[in-house]
């Protein structure tokens, strides 16, 4: 497999320590621009390091984290996500899976194309800013038939600034990002880069935790999220702070119509602002699939 950068294990960062140093980070920010890190407000320039600290901490237990956040059904949602895209139906695709370090979406894309359309030419470039996550994905792929083939490659890069020499304009047929865009400092910057690297007529697809519309379900989900998930983080991973951040980051993410508008603002065409149009809600909006087409 090829990689944009060699995959090294970064020095382990403590998300808790970084949060406690919040005042130091704030005072050193020259721009004065701020953004959210969960429910906290932090300087824009510090969010990337804070998020990397979280994912350094949870990388080895990433599936466990998603099991806790989604009541275990994230696996079904990912299956539905890839099934809705039907990779391979119209021939081999060149795909880019961003924030996809652990490789679970890439494996699903390649399996779907092979099993349904006998497609062994579809390729996936897996991109993640976090080397620990890429290491987990590389290990996972070593157990598959795709290891050491041209069908998959790993790249350490920032979704907001994909190196143009490696990720060229108008070069991909499908861009996927799953449970990752809410952790980026600038969602518009990510969407602009997605638009840049996709071919005209190609598809942007995002699976992300979203806003629950049913009041009763919303109340139950909030109670579960803010009480059970951080507790599970403490018990199962010894890391309450990272799991608390992940819960809070879900609540800070834009609503379905707001995110659909952001996708259109980047230049994509979407369906109407309703479930089944610009987005498809899963489990009442606990998660949603958003798609757009580059025009």
Secondary structure by P-SEA (a helix, b strand, c coil): ccccccccccccccaaaaaaaaaaaaaaccccbbbbcccccccccaaaaaaaaaaaacccaaaaaaaaacccaaaaaaaaaaaaacccccccccccccccccaaaaaaaaaaaaaccccccbbbbbbbccaaaaaaaaaaaccccccccccbbbbbcccccccccccccccccbbbbcccccccccaaaaaaaaaaaccccbbbbbbbbcccccaaaaaaaaaaaaccaaaaaaaccccaaaaaaaaaaaaacccaaaaaaaaaaabbbbccccccccbbbcccccbbbbbbbcc
